[in-house]
């Protein structure tokens, strides 16, 4: 049965990964929220349909060890004037390493009331994109990268596709297949 739906809220998140000419890597996430109806905010006045309630960009720069070297947080559109005061807090991520369990440390250094929920929510997706950016590049441009023990241990049993005994394991690492 088809039920009529009225669009009320749209969140778009776009993430891009880059290899930089200084041998660092970068992932950039853009978050944009819009509403399907006009509404009013004390700090901004009327927000028309299609205008951004939130428009934010979070960029992580990192090295080959996935250690964060630089962070840029931009908050172009926010519901309240003081929201953008959270942007500088993201520089506290510098020095952290993107790895299993890193979000616990990230949330600790950011603090709950000094950071932005929306920017922080992008961090797991940025981390995944960082891994896919680097690994995708190295798989295609560095011979024998896929067969290396570092790559193997990094992805082994992390999902159904890379499970022990699965098709990917048999194709990429036949010497470890059961």
N, C-alpha and C positions, 0 to 999 in steps of 0.2 A: 504494500500500500504506500502510495506517495503522499507525504504530508507537506503542506506548505511551510516553508521556513523563512524567517525574516533575519537577514544578517544584522547582527548587533555589534560584534567585535571581531576585528581581524588583526592577527599578529603575524608579521612576516619577519623571518630571521634568515639572513643570507650570510654565508661564511665563505671566504676565499683564502687560499693558501698561496704563499709566494716564496720563491728562492730569491734572495737578495744578492747583489753584486759584491757585498762585503762578506760573503760566505755565511751569513746568518739566514734564518728562516723567519717568516712572518705569517700569522693568521689574523684575519680581520673579520669581526662579526658586526653586522648591522641589524639592529632590532627596530621595527617600526610598528606601532599600534595605531589603528584608526577605529572609529565607531561608525555605525550605519545610520546615525541620527545626529542632529546638532545638539550640543549641550553647552552649558556654561560653567566656567571655573572662575573662582574669585581672583586668582592670580593672572589669568590669561584672557578672560572674557569668553565670548562664544567661539567654540570649536566647531567648525562646519564639517559636514560629511566629507570624508577623504582627507581632512587635515590631520596631521600627526598629533596624537596625544603623547606618544613617546617616539622619539627618534634618537637613537644612541649608537655609538660606534665604540667597540672595544678591540684594540689591537695588541697582540702579544708578539714580541720579538724574542727569538730563542736560538740557541746554538745547537750543534749536533748532539749534545747530551740532553737536549730538551730543557736546559736551564734558561729561565726567563732573564733576558738581558735588558729589556725595556718594555714599557707598557704605556699605551695612550688610551685614555678614556675620554670620550666626547659625549656630551649630553646636550644635543641641539634643541630638542623639544621635550619638556617635562611638564607634568601637571602643576607643580608648585615651584616657586622661584628658588627655594633653597635646595631642591633636589640636586642641582649641579654641584653643590658643595661636596658631594660624595666622590666626584671624579678623581681628585688627587689621591684618594685612599688606595686606588688600584696600583699606584707605584710601589706599594708595599709587597706586591707579588714578585718584584725583581729579586732574583736569587733563588726563588723556588724552582724545583724541578718538576716538570710535568711527567708524572709516573703514577702507577697504581696507588690509590689512596691519597693523592695530593690534594684533593678538594677539602679534606679535613684541615690541613695546614692552611690552605688558602682562606677558608672561612674564618679561621682563628686570627690570621693577620689582618684581614679586612674588617672584622668586627661587624656585628649585626646592625647597630644603629649608626655606624659611620660609613656604611657602604650602601649600594643600591641593589635591591632585589633583582631587578631586571638584568643589570650587568653581570651580577654574580651567577644568575641562572644560565648565562651564555657560556660560562667557563667550561663546563663538561663538554659541550659541543665544540668549543674552540680546541680543547685538548684532543678530542678525537680527530678533528680536522688537521691538527698539527702532526699527529702520528701518520695520518693518511697522506699528508703533503710530503713529508720526508720519506716515508717508506715507499710511496708510489714512485717518487722520483728515483730513489736508489734502486728499486727493483727494475726500473727501465733503463737506467744509465750507468749502473755500477755492476760489472760482471760478477757473478757468484754471490751477490748480496743475499738472495733468497736462501741459498744453501748454508749461509753462515749461522753459527750457533747463537749469536746475539739475536738475530732476526727470528730464528726458530723459537727460542725461549720467550721472546717478547709476545708472540702471538699464539703459541701453542695452548690449546684448550681455553682460549678466551671467548669462543663462540661456537656455535654448531658447525660452521664452515671450517674452523681450524681445530676441530676435535680430534683426539687420537683415533686413528683408524678411518678418518674421513677422507673424502676424495682429495681435498687440498693437501692434506698431509702425505698421501700416497704419491701425489704428483710432484710436490715441492721437495719432500724429504723422504724418498723411498727407503732410505737406509734405516729410518726409524719406524716405518709402518709395521704393524703387527702381522 
